[in-house]
């Protein structure tokens, strides 16, 4: 069966076809569509409160022998790093694949970290597909490798691979492979990482990596194109597609499994060409590893470390052209949607001269004119704790201006701990946190979260976590709920009163996202029309 699919869609169909029993994740561009599509294809999928929870649920499923997939964007793996490093030691009897969708160029991210370094640091095998067909085929291979070695596999995608479409061919099968029956077998020496067992597991991990390197040498995930002996290019992922167009005359070694590297294949290829260049987006990860093997290769210039590559940039990279690149066409600056419920909130914060500690979400656009109302943004959940740090240190008059602003999904992701910190280590001036509750995870495409009352498919009813009850249960002194769009004056009065007190306060600014309301209305129309 052939059809047009993005990389995300291809991963979803591969997961369905190879018998993944459970997909868990947290939405984050460019990975968000994978679990949506997996669910539409009939797979069991769920959004977790954050990436750490998602990976740990997937680990639990894989402990029963089931195949489990967890998806996240690159910064999400920072949140999930603790279980990721330890499960690399213990492994799971069921296949476990972790999708990291990196964002070179920061199309929708606060940094462009290169998560290939996680595979090296944790000691796990890694695949890097270069198009949708490889996304489909390599996910099968990733689960087969995970099953064989009891090892988690890092499946590293990038924005262009996630979102670009090409024709893919699914494996011929009457029905997708059924998930394996779940059975838990007690194995404390493998699954309980106390130091005595972990030391043995670490040695086993390193021995397995040596075996995996030999497996990679066999070339199942290597594409070698023989061309000019003057120029050889070693590459991986989406960079391979750019190299084919930018240097059709070159010899090319494209690596699909990029950790552990096939050292002998790389050494043999480099020996055939006069100039051997590594072309890769982001950090010089391949370059550094190949040099560590004692293979002399050429790195790209420093300026090509930033942003996405394309055919033109690869041509300049090959030519070692350091001339400044022509600026791209100016785009329309991002802004809050017309009718966005956050607009009035930021207008009041601006007009009151507040010092606003912001967070990750569409509301971060409150930093843009005409609001210019956000003063810091670090990472998910940091608004509360960064605001507390400011409160502790600023003179009283300034401290009383500090407000933390966080979204509903972000609050449930990593904001709750900040509320615990606030009531435990109270600043002498108290603190004010505003939860912008638009009833959806808006920034990444209107996904559900634990407070919406609906599961991943948007229709299945679920328990709706009460934000008010959560913060009251932690010990917040004042909890106010207000629609800042309908009641901006009331919101301003509440905020003024809370800023003047020495108490810990949470104001929940609640009004549904205008885009989510439109999507839900269309969904209800389709449901009623199908009945």
C-alpha positions as CSV (number, residue, x, y, z in Angstrom):
1,X,0.0,0.0,0.0
2,X,1.4,3.4,-1.0
3,X,0.3,6.8,0.2
4,X,1.6,10.3,0.9
5,X,2.7,10.8,4.5
6,X,4.7,13.1,6.7
7,X,7.5,11.7,8.9
8,X,5.2,11.9,11.9
9,X,2.4,10.1,10.1
10,X,4.9,7.4,8.9
11,X,6.0,6.8,12.5
12,X,2.4,6.5,13.6
13,X,1.6,3.9,11.0
14,X,4.8,2.0,11.6
15,X,3.9,1.9,15.3
16,X,0.5,0.5,14.5
17,X,1.8,-2.0,12.0
18,X,4.6,-3.4,14.2
19,X,2.4,-4.0,17.2
20,X,3.1,-1.1,19.6
21,X,0.7,-1.7,22.5
22,X,0.9,1.8,24.0
23,X,2.0,5.2,22.9
24,X,2.7,7.9,25.6
25,X,3.9,11.4,25.2
26,X,3.6,15.1,25.8
27,X,2.7,17.4,22.9
28,X,5.6,19.5,21.5
29,X,6.3,20.8,18.1
30,X,7.5,19.1,15.9
31,X,6.5,15.7,17.4
32,X,2.9,16.4,18.3
33,X,1.1,14.7,15.4
34,X,2.6,11.2,16.0
35,X,0.3,10.1,18.8
36,X,-2.7,11.8,17.3
37,X,-2.2,9.8,14.1
38,X,-1.4,6.6,16.0
39,X,-4.7,7.0,17.9
40,X,-6.6,7.6,14.6
41,X,-5.0,4.5,13.2
42,X,-6.5,2.5,16.1
43,X,-3.5,2.5,18.5
44,X,-3.8,3.1,22.2
45,X,-2.3,6.5,22.9
46,X,-2.3,9.0,25.8
47,X,-1.0,12.4,26.7
48,X,0.9,12.4,30.0
49,X,1.2,15.5,32.2
50,X,4.9,15.7,31.1
51,X,7.6,13.8,29.3
52,X,9.0,12.1,32.4
53,X,5.6,10.6,33.2
54,X,5.2,9.6,29.6
55,X,8.5,7.7,29.5
56,X,7.9,6.1,32.9
57,X,4.5,4.8,31.8
58,X,6.1,3.4,28.6
59,X,8.8,1.7,30.7
60,X,6.1,0.1,32.9
61,X,4.3,-1.2,29.8
62,X,7.6,-2.5,28.3
63,X,8.3,-4.3,31.6
64,X,5.3,-6.5,30.8
65,X,6.8,-7.5,27.5
66,X,4.7,-5.1,25.4
67,X,6.1,-2.8,22.8
68,X,5.9,0.9,23.9
69,X,6.6,4.2,22.2
70,X,7.1,7.5,23.8
71,X,7.2,10.8,21.9
72,X,8.5,14.3,22.8
73,X,10.3,17.3,21.4
74,X,14.0,17.7,22.0
75,X,13.7,19.8,25.2
76,X,11.2,17.2,26.5
77,X,14.0,14.7,26.8
78,X,15.6,17.0,29.3
79,X,12.5,16.4,31.5
80,X,12.7,12.7,30.9
81,X,16.4,12.3,31.2
82,X,16.4,10.8,34.7
83,X,14.5,7.6,33.7
84,X,16.1,7.6,30.3
85,X,19.6,7.2,31.6
86,X,18.6,4.5,34.1
87,X,16.5,2.4,31.8
88,X,19.5,2.3,29.5
89,X,21.2,0.2,32.2
90,X,18.3,-2.1,33.0
91,X,16.5,-2.3,29.7
92,X,13.0,-3.8,29.3
93,X,11.8,-7.2,28.0
94,X,9.4,-5.4,25.7
95,X,10.7,-3.1,23.0
96,X,11.0,0.6,24.1
97,X,11.6,3.4,21.6
98,X,11.9,7.1,22.5
99,X,11.2,9.6,19.8
100,X,13.1,12.9,20.2
101,X,12.0,15.5,17.6
102,X,14.7,18.1,17.4
103,X,14.1,21.6,16.2
104,X,17.2,23.0,14.4
105,X,16.6,26.7,13.8
106,X,14.2,27.0,16.7
107,X,11.0,27.2,14.6
108,X,9.0,26.7,17.8
109,X,11.5,26.2,20.6
110,X,13.6,28.1,23.1
111,X,16.9,26.4,22.1
112,X,18.2,24.2,19.3
113,X,20.0,21.6,21.4
114,X,21.2,18.5,19.6
115,X,19.8,15.4,21.2
116,X,22.2,13.0,19.5
117,X,24.4,13.7,22.4
118,X,21.9,12.0,24.7
119,X,22.4,8.7,22.8
120,X,26.2,8.9,23.4
121,X,25.8,10.0,27.0
122,X,23.3,7.4,27.9
123,X,24.8,4.6,25.8
124,X,21.7,3.8,23.8
125,X,21.5,2.9,20.0
126,X,20.1,5.7,17.8
127,X,18.4,5.9,14.4
128,X,18.1,9.0,12.3
129,X,15.6,8.7,9.4
130,X,16.1,11.1,6.4
131,X,12.5,10.9,5.0
132,X,9.1,9.4,5.7
133,X,9.8,6.0,4.2
134,X,12.8,5.6,6.5
135,X,10.7,6.8,9.4
136,X,8.4,3.9,8.7
137,X,11.1,1.3,8.0
138,X,13.5,2.3,10.7
139,X,10.8,2.2,13.4
140,X,10.4,-1.5,12.7
141,X,14.2,-1.9,12.9
142,X,14.3,0.1,16.1
143,X,11.8,-2.1,17.9
144,X,13.6,-5.2,16.5
145,X,16.9,-4.0,17.9
146,X,15.2,-3.0,21.2
147,X,13.7,-6.5,21.5
148,X,17.0,-8.2,20.7
149,X,19.2,-6.3,23.1
150,X,16.6,-5.4,25.7
151,X,17.7,-1.8,25.2
152,X,15.7,1.4,24.7
153,X,16.3,3.0,21.3
154,X,16.5,6.7,20.6
155,X,14.7,7.6,17.4
156,X,16.0,11.1,16.5
157,X,13.9,13.1,14.1
158,X,14.1,16.8,13.1
159,X,11.5,19.4,12.1
160,X,12.0,18.9,8.4
161,X,11.7,15.1,8.6
162,X,8.7,15.3,10.9
163,X,6.7,17.6,8.7
164,X,7.8,16.9,5.1
165,X,5.7,14.5,3.1
166,X,6.7,11.9,0.6
167,X,5.2,8.7,-0.8
168,X,5.7,5.7,1.5
169,X,4.9,2.0,1.1
170,X,3.6,0.1,4.1
171,X,4.5,-3.5,4.6
172,X,2.0,-6.0,3.1
173,X,-0.2,-7.4,5.9
174,X,-3.8,-8.3,6.2
175,X,-4.0,-6.6,9.7
176,X,-1.4,-4.6,11.7
177,X,0.6,-6.8,14.0
178,X,-1.3,-7.4,17.2
179,X,0.4,-6.3,20.4
180,X,1.9,-9.1,22.5
181,X,0.0,-10.4,25.5
182,X,1.2,-8.5,28.6
183,X,3.0,-10.7,31.2
184,X,5.2,-9.5,34.1
185,X,8.1,-11.8,35.0
186,X,9.9,-10.9,38.2
187,X,13.6,-10.1,37.5
188,X,15.0,-7.8,40.3
189,X,18.6,-8.1,39.1
190,X,17.6,-6.6,35.8
191,X,14.9,-4.2,36.9
192,X,15.9,-2.9,40.3
193,X,18.9,-0.5,39.8
194,X,20.4,-0.6,43.2
195,X,24.2,0.0,43.0
196,X,25.2,-3.7,43.1
197,X,22.9,-4.6,40.2
198,X,23.5,-1.3,38.3
199,X,27.3,-1.9,38.2
200,X,26.7,-5.2,36.4
201,X,24.1,-3.6,34.1
202,X,26.5,-0.9,33.1
203,X,29.1,-3.5,32.0
204,X,26.4,-5.4,30.1
205,X,25.3,-2.1,28.4
206,X,28.8,-1.4,27.1
207,X,29.3,-5.0,25.9
208,X,25.9,-4.8,24.1
209,X,27.1,-1.5,22.4
210,X,30.1,-3.3,21.1
211,X,27.8,-6.0,19.6
212,X,25.5,-3.3,18.2
213,X,28.5,-1.7,16.5
214,X,29.3,-5.0,14.8
215,X,25.7,-5.2,13.8
216,X,25.8,-1.7,12.3
217,X,28.9,-2.6,10.3
218,X,26.9,-5.0,8.3
219,X,25.4,-2.1,6.5
220,X,21.7,-2.6,6.9
221,X,21.2,1.1,7.6
222,X,24.0,2.5,5.5
223,X,23.7,4.0,2.0
224,X,26.9,4.4,0.1
225,X,26.9,6.3,-3.2
226,X,30.1,6.0,-5.3
227,X,31.0,9.2,-7.1
228,X,34.0,11.4,-7.3
229,X,37.2,10.4,-5.5
230,X,37.9,14.1,-4.9
231,X,35.1,14.7,-2.5
232,X,33.4,12.3,0.0
233,X,30.7,13.4,2.3
234,X,29.6,11.6,5.5
235,X,26.1,12.6,6.5
236,X,22.8,11.5,8.2
237,X,19.2,12.5,8.5
238,X,17.7,15.3,6.5
239,X,21.2,16.5,5.6
240,X,21.5,13.6,3.2
241,X,18.7,14.9,1.1
242,X,20.4,18.3,0.8
243,X,23.7,16.7,0.0
244,X,22.2,14.8,-2.9
245,X,21.1,18.0,-4.5
246,X,24.0,20.2,-3.5
247,X,26.8,17.8,-4.6
248,X,25.5,15.2,-7.0
249,X,29.0,14.4,-8.1
250,X,30.3,13.5,-4.6
251,X,30.7,10.2,-3.0
252,X,28.3,9.9,-0.1
253,X,28.2,7.7,3.0
254,X,24.7,8.1,4.6
255,X,24.4,6.7,8.1
256,X,21.0,5.6,9.4
257,X,22.0,4.1,12.7
258,X,24.3,6.8,14.1
259,X,25.1,5.3,17.5
260,X,27.1,3.2,17.9
261,X,28.9,4.2,14.7
262,X,30.1,1.6,12.1
263,X,33.8,2.5,12.5
264,X,35.2,0.3,9.9
265,X,32.7,1.3,7.2
266,X,33.5,5.0,7.9
267,X,37.3,4.3,7.9
268,X,37.1,2.5,4.5
269,X,34.9,5.2,3.0
270,X,37.3,8.0,4.1
271,X,40.2,6.1,2.6
272,X,38.7,6.2,-0.8
273,X,38.4,10.0,-1.2
274,X,40.9,12.9,-1.1
275,X,38.7,15.2,0.9
276,X,36.2,13.8,3.4
277,X,33.7,16.2,4.8
278,X,31.0,15.7,7.5
279,X,27.7,17.4,6.7
280,X,25.3,17.5,9.6
281,X,22.8,19.9,11.1
282,X,23.4,21.2,14.6
283,X,26.4,20.2,16.7
284,X,29.4,18.5,15.2
285,X,28.4,15.1,16.8
286,X,29.3,12.9,13.9
287,X,32.5,14.8,13.3
288,X,33.7,14.5,16.9
289,X,33.0,10.8,17.1
290,X,34.6,10.1,13.7
291,X,37.7,12.1,14.7
292,X,37.8,10.1,18.0
293,X,38.0,6.9,15.9
294,X,41.2,8.3,14.4
295,X,39.7,9.0,11.0
296,X,40.7,12.4,9.6
297,X,37.6,14.2,8.4
298,X,36.8,17.9,7.8
299,X,34.2,19.8,9.9
300,X,31.9,22.5,8.7
301,X,32.5,26.1,9.5
302,X,31.1,27.3,12.8
303,X,28.4,29.5,11.3
304,X,26.7,26.4,9.8
305,X,26.2,25.0,13.2
306,X,23.2,27.3,13.6
307,X,19.7,26.8,12.1
308,X,18.5,24.3,9.5
309,X,20.6,23.3,6.5
310,X,19.3,23.6,3.0
311,X,20.7,23.0,-0.5
312,X,22.1,26.5,-0.8
313,X,23.7,26.4,2.7
314,X,25.3,22.9,2.0
315,X,26.8,24.3,-1.2
316,X,28.4,27.1,0.8
317,X,29.5,24.7,3.5
318,X,31.2,22.5,0.9
319,X,32.9,25.5,-0.7
320,X,33.9,26.7,2.8
321,X,32.3,30.0,1.9
322,X,32.3,32.1,5.0
323,X,30.6,35.1,3.3
324,X,27.5,36.3,5.3
325,X,24.3,34.7,4.1
326,X,21.6,36.8,2.6
327,X,18.9,37.5,5.1
328,X,15.6,35.7,4.5
329,X,12.5,37.4,3.6
330,X,11.0,39.1,6.6
331,X,8.0,37.2,7.9
332,X,5.0,38.4,9.8
333,X,5.9,38.6,13.5
334,X,4.0,36.0,15.6
335,X,1.2,37.4,17.8
336,X,-1.6,36.4,20.0
337,X,-4.7,35.5,18.0
338,X,-7.5,38.0,17.7
339,X,-9.9,37.1,20.4
340,X,-7.3,35.3,22.5
341,X,-8.4,35.2,26.1
342,X,-4.8,36.2,27.2
343,X,-4.9,39.6,25.6
344,X,-6.7,41.5,28.4
345,X,-4.5,39.7,31.0
346,X,-1.3,41.1,29.4
347,X,-2.9,44.5,28.9
348,X,-3.6,44.8,32.7
349,X,-0.1,43.5,33.6
350,X,1.5,46.0,31.2
351,X,-0.6,48.9,32.5
352,X,0.2,48.0,36.1
353,X,3.9,47.9,35.4
354,X,4.4,44.4,36.7
355,X,7.6,42.4,36.4
356,X,6.4,39.3,34.7
357,X,8.2,35.9,34.9
358,X,6.8,34.0,31.9
359,X,6.7,30.4,30.7
360,X,6.4,28.2,27.6
361,X,3.2,28.4,25.6
362,X,1.4,30.6,23.1
363,X,1.0,33.1,25.9
364,X,4.8,33.7,25.7
365,X,3.8,36.0,22.8
366,X,2.8,38.4,25.5
367,X,6.4,39.6,25.1
368,X,5.6,41.1,21.7
369,X,4.1,44.6,21.1
370,X,1.5,45.9,21.8
371,X,1.8,44.1,25.2
372,X,5.5,43.9,25.9
373,X,4.5,42.3,29.2
374,X,6.9,39.4,29.7
375,X,10.3,39.9,31.2
376,X,11.7,36.3,31.4
377,X,11.1,32.9,29.9
378,X,13.5,29.9,30.7
379,X,11.7,26.6,30.4
380,X,8.5,24.7,31.2
381,X,7.4,25.5,34.8
382,X,10.2,28.0,35.5
383,X,7.9,31.0,35.7
384,X,6.8,30.3,39.2
385,X,10.3,29.5,40.6
386,X,12.1,32.3,38.7
387,X,9.5,34.7,40.0
388,X,10.1,33.5,43.5
389,X,13.8,34.1,43.2
390,X,13.1,37.6,42.1
391,X,10.8,38.1,45.0
392,X,13.4,36.9,47.5
393,X,16.1,39.3,46.2
394,X,14.5,42.5,45.0
395,X,13.8,45.5,47.3
396,X,10.3,45.4,48.7
397,X,8.8,48.0,46.3
398,X,10.1,46.1,43.3
399,X,9.4,42.6,44.7
400,X,5.7,43.5,45.0
401,X,5.6,44.0,41.2
402,X,6.7,40.4,40.4
403,X,4.1,38.1,38.9
404,X,4.5,34.6,37.5
405,X,2.4,33.7,34.5
406,X,1.9,30.1,33.4
407,X,-0.5,28.1,31.2
408,X,-2.9,25.4,32.4
409,X,-1.0,22.5,30.6
410,X,2.4,23.9,31.6
411,X,1.2,24.2,35.2
412,X,0.3,20.5,35.2
413,X,3.6,19.7,33.4
414,X,6.1,21.2,35.9
415,X,4.4,24.1,37.6
416,X,3.0,22.3,40.6
417,X,6.4,21.9,42.2
418,X,6.8,25.7,42.0
419,X,3.6,26.2,44.0
420,X,5.0,23.8,46.6
421,X,8.2,25.9,46.7
422,X,6.1,29.0,47.0
423,X,4.2,27.9,50.1
424,X,7.2,26.2,51.7
425,X,9.8,29.0,51.2
426,X,7.5,32.0,51.2
427,X,9.0,35.3,50.2
428,X,8.5,38.0,52.8
429,X,6.3,39.8,50.3
430,X,4.3,36.7,49.3
431,X,3.9,36.0,45.6
432,X,1.2,36.0,42.9
433,X,0.9,33.3,40.2
434,X,-1.5,33.7,37.3
435,X,-2.6,30.5,35.6
436,X,-3.8,31.3,32.1
437,X,-6.4,28.5,31.8
438,X,-7.6,28.4,28.2
439,X,-8.9,24.8,28.6
440,X,-6.5,23.2,26.1
441,X,-2.8,22.8,25.2
442,X,-3.0,25.5,22.5
443,X,0.5,26.2,21.4
444,X,1.2,22.7,19.9
445,X,-2.1,22.3,18.1
446,X,-4.9,22.1,20.7
447,X,-4.2,18.8,22.4
448,X,-6.0,17.7,25.6
449,X,-4.4,17.8,29.1
450,X,-5.4,16.5,32.5
451,X,-7.6,19.5,33.2
452,X,-9.8,19.5,30.1
453,X,-12.0,16.5,30.9
454,X,-11.2,14.7,27.6
455,X,-8.6,12.2,26.6
456,X,-6.3,12.3,23.6
457,X,-9.0,11.6,21.0
458,X,-10.9,14.7,22.2
459,X,-14.1,12.8,22.7
460,X,-13.5,10.2,25.4
461,X,-14.6,11.6,28.8
462,X,-11.8,11.8,31.4
463,X,-11.5,13.0,35.0
464,X,-10.8,16.8,34.9
465,X,-8.1,17.8,37.4
466,X,-9.3,20.9,39.2
467,X,-6.6,23.6,39.2
468,X,-8.3,25.3,42.1
469,X,-8.3,22.2,44.3
470,X,-4.7,21.4,43.5
471,X,-3.4,24.8,44.6
472,X,-5.7,25.0,47.6
473,X,-4.5,21.5,48.7
474,X,-0.9,22.6,48.5
475,X,-1.6,25.5,50.8
476,X,-2.1,28.7,48.7
477,X,-3.8,31.4,50.8
478,X,-6.0,33.0,48.1
479,X,-7.4,31.4,44.9
480,X,-9.4,33.5,42.6
481,X,-11.1,32.6,39.3
482,X,-11.8,35.3,36.8
483,X,-12.6,35.7,33.1
484,X,-10.2,38.5,32.3
485,X,-11.8,39.2,28.9
486,X,-15.3,39.7,30.3
487,X,-14.1,41.2,33.6
488,X,-10.9,43.1,33.1
489,X,-11.7,45.7,35.8
490,X,-12.4,42.9,38.3
491,X,-9.2,41.2,37.4
492,X,-7.2,44.4,37.9
493,X,-8.8,44.9,41.3
494,X,-8.0,41.4,42.4
495,X,-4.4,41.6,41.1
496,X,-3.8,45.0,42.9
497,X,-5.1,43.5,46.2
498,X,-3.1,40.4,46.0
499,X,0.1,42.2,45.1
500,X,-0.3,44.4,48.1
501,X,-0.6,41.5,50.5
502,X,2.1,39.2,52.0
503,X,0.2,36.1,51.1
504,X,0.7,33.4,48.5
505,X,-2.0,33.9,45.8
506,X,-3.1,32.1,42.6
507,X,-5.4,33.8,40.1
508,X,-6.9,31.5,37.5
509,X,-7.7,33.5,34.4
510,X,-10.2,31.1,32.7
511,X,-11.6,31.4,29.3
512,X,-11.5,28.8,26.5
513,X,-9.1,29.2,23.6
514,X,-10.9,30.7,20.6
515,X,-9.2,28.2,18.2
516,X,-10.1,25.2,20.4
517,X,-13.7,26.3,20.6
518,X,-13.9,26.3,16.8
519,X,-12.3,22.9,16.5
520,X,-14.5,21.4,19.1
521,X,-17.6,22.8,17.4
522,X,-16.6,21.3,14.1
523,X,-15.9,17.9,15.8
524,X,-19.4,17.9,17.3
525,X,-20.9,18.7,13.9
526,X,-19.1,15.7,12.4
527,X,-20.2,13.5,15.2
528,X,-23.8,14.5,15.0
529,X,-23.7,14.1,11.2
530,X,-22.4,10.6,11.4
531,X,-25.2,9.4,13.7
